[in-house]
């Protein structure tokens, strides 16, 4: 038996791949990117029958033809890695459509096992699928399963291990495509086999089919491998294409698709599938959709669900968030009492604990939000949101497929603009694609959510869920208005039609929900412990050095001496003992402590203003003050160009520099509320700016890559920042006038 068996999990979107993957691998999985292509994949490990198994979850795809990045990635993985066995998960309630991908796996000759999933859903719809008959006709193992409950999964893995240990070579299955094409395929097979043309990558028969389908990727690979053979093949394809156009007015790829479906129907009609009910019968999902996607009721329900999500998130996370705040406050106190005053102590308290702690303190809230979103996603409701939003999106010149990039980017909250920008690849219209990837950064991603929560919780504590809901709606409105502006100016063009599949409603499994929640939360924690930690320390250094000149330090030292000398020696000794933890303070001792602390804070503020970051913030203040931003806020916003999470850590650092007393370990929100510069109007203006100014650095790079030009990346940075500042300026000025 092999040391480790490699398995690939492949199938149509919404067929239950992720559910089966989670059922098999649990927490022993990781997410990565395919080399050179920014498409996520999951890889997990598990053991069965003393056999180590590595399982790769391929992107959901409907075919093996290179029409999308997902299809290219899946095909390249299978032909490049050549896994020991491929588990093709098939939706039993949509058998004909799902078997189209299966036929292409058969054409490739991959060692295949079919996981006939959702047989319970098929049964509820009156559909009976005879797995043993399907196995007999296809000549490959077929195992009925229910992925969400785990039924049949052990048998499936057992059959897959049998296939992997059989040492079966990749042998393509011949499917007839009619007399015209079959004859050509035999000629192409012969040429490809004789010349060993691309045979290290694909079976000769599969290469011949791809040439007939005019598969761009295979044609390009062929030209690079052997241009003479490639030209010979293309000439033959050109001849047969011209003949078919003249005689039948059809292209070879259309005939191939028709014959694949004919092959599938011939199998299904041989007693594989029977219907007990009328095909016109409304299923449970359809009945629910009559309400949830209704033109009038649907949007109301959608908004109610969104508001309920925020209500759930804030109410359930309030206590754990306060615990986290107390934990980091306690850590600051421990460092304060354990280390002597100096740069190391300042860095640990202001740079690390108040910086990174400000971000990690929101982990419970992020976790609850991700859990709520996972429920909506796994139940199938998010697809309905996309379907309903298409009506709105068309009005603003966008495509219905733009909805999912918006949701992924944080349209409900807690997403990320990077995968949102990547998700625009599904849009065929270049102008709709550019308009979408330029506006998805306006959504409230997971990096912005803690900032929103911080300021809303500090200044609008009585209506947190309502304000979060309103700011989410504002993000959508602004993104759509900007998209409309772009489509009317620099990106003029007609809108393209929208078609999408609505998966059936399902009850999410607790295991799946916990895995999805943990995956996303862990990404947040990992970013805080790496990128945010590094940036926080750099910003701490910029906010610490060069420090105050000796002449100013002497002035503050003289102030301390004057204050100390104004109190009896006994009171000064009392304060020293208190700091060492060996005594209590009298009323006079407390007064002395407060006066000295005030001098420390004044010196800290002067040092911060004189630092590199302070000088930059002060330089920008004459302009930024028009929108209500002081120099400390400017420092935080500048850090946000690198990563939006840094805004909180930088604010935490800026408002704690030098505050090494135990009493200074209160929350950042409380410090902002006490600060005379901050109020509700300033908080709203700052929130507006943070929501809409330049995307983080990683997103900017992603926009440049996806748009194919840095022009659009720089446009996004400049346009978004100018727009955000003007919006914040309007909010602050109007709010100040209205009082």
NORNOR-V809241 format. One record per run of one state. SS is the DSSP state (H for helix, E for strand, L for the rest). FROM is the first residue (numbers start at 1). TO is the last residue. If there is no record, write none. Layout:
# NORNOR-V809241
ss=SS from=FROM to=TO
ss=SS from=FROM to=TO
This chain:
# NORNOR-V809241
ss=L from=1 to=3
ss=E from=4 to=11
ss=L from=12 to=16
ss=H from=17 to=25
ss=L from=26 to=28
ss=E from=29 to=33
ss=L from=34 to=39
ss=E from=40 to=48
ss=L from=49 to=50
ss=E from=51 to=57
ss=L from=58 to=68
ss=H from=69 to=81
ss=L from=82 to=84
ss=E from=85 to=91
ss=H from=92 to=108
ss=L from=109 to=111
ss=E from=112 to=117
ss=L from=118 to=118
ss=H from=119 to=124
ss=L from=125 to=126
ss=E from=127 to=129
ss=L from=130 to=130
ss=H from=131 to=138
ss=L from=139 to=140
ss=E from=141 to=144
ss=L from=145 to=145
ss=E from=146 to=146
ss=L from=147 to=150
ss=E from=151 to=151
ss=L from=152 to=152
ss=H from=153 to=164
ss=L from=165 to=178
ss=H from=179 to=194
ss=L from=195 to=203
ss=H from=204 to=212
ss=L from=213 to=215
ss=H from=216 to=225
ss=L from=226 to=226
ss=H from=227 to=248
ss=L from=249 to=251
ss=H from=252 to=272
ss=E from=273 to=275
ss=L from=276 to=283
ss=H from=284 to=292
ss=L from=293 to=296
ss=H from=297 to=338
ss=L from=339 to=342
ss=H from=343 to=360
ss=L from=361 to=362
ss=H from=363 to=379
ss=L from=380 to=380
ss=H from=381 to=395
ss=L from=396 to=401
ss=H from=402 to=411
ss=L from=412 to=416
ss=H from=417 to=426
ss=L from=427 to=429
ss=H from=430 to=442
ss=L from=443 to=445
ss=H from=446 to=459
ss=L from=460 to=460
ss=H from=461 to=488
ss=L from=489 to=509
ss=H from=510 to=544
ss=L from=545 to=549
ss=H from=550 to=565
ss=L from=566 to=568
ss=H from=569 to=579
ss=L from=580 to=586
ss=H from=587 to=610
ss=L from=611 to=611
ss=H from=612 to=627
ss=L from=628 to=630
ss=H from=631 to=639
ss=L from=640 to=645
ss=H from=646 to=654
ss=L from=655 to=661
ss=H from=662 to=664
ss=L from=665 to=667
ss=H from=668 to=674
ss=L from=675 to=679
ss=H from=680 to=692
ss=L from=693 to=696
ss=H from=697 to=707
ss=L from=708 to=709
ss=H from=710 to=738
ss=L from=739 to=739
